[in-house]
Amino acid sequence: MLDAVIFDFDGTVADTGPGVRNAVKYALNEYKMPIYEERLNEFLGPPLYMTFEGMYGISHELASDIVDTYRVYYADKGVYEVEAYPGMLDLLKELKDAGIKLAVASSKPKHFLDVGVPFIGVDKYFDVVVGPDLKNTEPNKTQLVRMACERLGIEPSKSVVMIGDRFYDIEGGATAGVTTIGVEYGFGKRSEFEEYNADYIASDVAELRNILLTL
């Protein structure tokens, strides 16, 4: 019997792609920087500062300013350009009805999680929602998983599952000492889950449900 299931948010519970991509393009336009359409999905998952710095070779200070501009669009429109993945609400209800504790542990600032989670109607299923504050430019997934466990009143163990769509989720969950599941329907790839030794890989929400039922 599982003690808890912890979900990443972007690319795991919800498709936040349209809002994030639109906000990135808005910020880059404001700074008159080139937009690489084919690389916009790289902004989905990891901390934005890291992606701006890595993709454009800019300073942390400039990346921080661009993220602030990104948030102008995201707060007004982008946070609402989101929808739950098909089957996700039914899965969350089933887990909740089974008495399993549920949490979100995301690198997305808590400020935006507090809007997005209720907007897609999943707030009633989660006991805890954990994310960094707006000023935290280096959110650590391991710390977020441990924080979620602490707030759920449980110890990290293999009876706790971390589910995510990027290697950050798998690495963070493994380091925290919990079982990890990578999901292919989000913004990551099977190869990164294999590289970081995810315990399980699910191609869609139905397969994710089947895996969880075996644990």
Long-range contacts (C-beta under 8 A, 24 or more apart in sequence): 1-159, 2-100, 2-159, 2-160, 2-161, 2-212, 2-215, 3-100, 3-101, 3-154, 3-157, 3-159, 3-160, 4-100, 4-101, 4-102, 4-103, 4-148, 4-149, 4-152, 4-154, 4-159, 4-160, 4-161, 5-95, 5-100, 5-101, 5-102, 5-103, 5-160, 5-161, 5-163, 5-212, 6-102, 6-103, 6-104, 6-105, 6-145, 6-148, 6-149, 6-160, 6-161, 6-162, 6-163, 6-173, 6-178, 7-102, 7-103, 7-104, 7-105, 7-163, 7-164, 8-45, 8-104, 8-105, 8-106, 8-162, 8-163, 8-164, 8-165, 8-166, 8-169, 8-186, 9-104, 9-106, 9-108, 9-113, 9-116, 9-117, 9-131, 10-44, 10-45, 10-106, 10-108, 10-165, 10-186, 10-187, 11-44, 11-45, 11-164, 11-165, 11-166, 11-183, 11-186, 11-187, 11-188, 12-163, 12-164, 12-165, 12-169, 12-183, 12-186, 13-84, 13-85, 13-88, 13-92, 13-104, 13-120, 13-122, 14-82, 14-83, 14-84, 14-85, 14-88, 14-116, 14-120, 14-122, 15-82, 15-83, 15-84, 15-85, 15-186, 16-44, 16-81, 16-82, 16-108, 16-116, 17-41, 17-44, 17-187, 18-78, 18-81, 18-82, 19-74, 19-77, 19-78, 19-79, 19-80, 19-81, 19-82, 20-44, 20-74, 20-78, 22-73, 22-77, 22-78, 22-81, 23-70, 23-71, 23-73, 23-74, 23-77, 23-78, 24-48, 24-70, 26-69, 26-70, 26-72, 26-73, 27-66, 27-67, 27-69, 27-70, 27-72, 27-73, 28-66, 30-69, 31-66, 31-69, 33-66, 41-187, 44-186, 44-187, 45-107, 45-165, 45-166, 45-168, 45-186, 45-187, 45-188, 46-107, 46-166, 46-168, 47-107, 47-137, 47-138, 47-139, 49-137, 49-138, 60-137, 64-137, 67-137, 71-134, 74-112, 75-112, 79-112, 79-115, 79-116, 79-119, 80-115, 80-119, 82-116, 82-119, 82-120, 83-120, 84-120, 84-121, 84-122, 85-185, 85-205, 86-205, 87-204, 87-205, 87-206, 87-209, 88-122, 88-205, 89-121, 89-122, 89-125, 91-205, 91-208, 91-209, 91-212, 92-122, 92-125, 92-126, 93-125, 94-209, 95-125, 95-212, 96-125, 101-127, 101-128, 101-152, 101-154, 102-126, 102-127, 102-128, 103-127, 103-128, 103-129, 103-130, 103-148, 103-151, 103-152, 104-128, 104-129, 104-130, 104-131, 104-148, 105-130, 105-131, 105-141, 105-144, 105-145, 105-147, 105-148, 105-162, 106-130, 106-131, 106-144, 107-131, 107-132, 107-139, 107-141, 107-144, 107-168, 109-133, 109-134, 109-136, 127-152, 128-152, 140-172, 141-168, 141-169, 141-171, 141-172, 141-173, 142-171, 142-172, 142-173, 142-175, 142-176, 144-172, 145-172, 145-173, 145-176, 145-178, 146-176, 149-176, 149-178, 161-212, 161-215, 163-208, 164-188, 166-192, 167-192, 167-193, 167-195, 167-196, 170-196, 170-197, 170-198, 171-196, 179-215, 181-208, 181-211, 181-212, 183-208
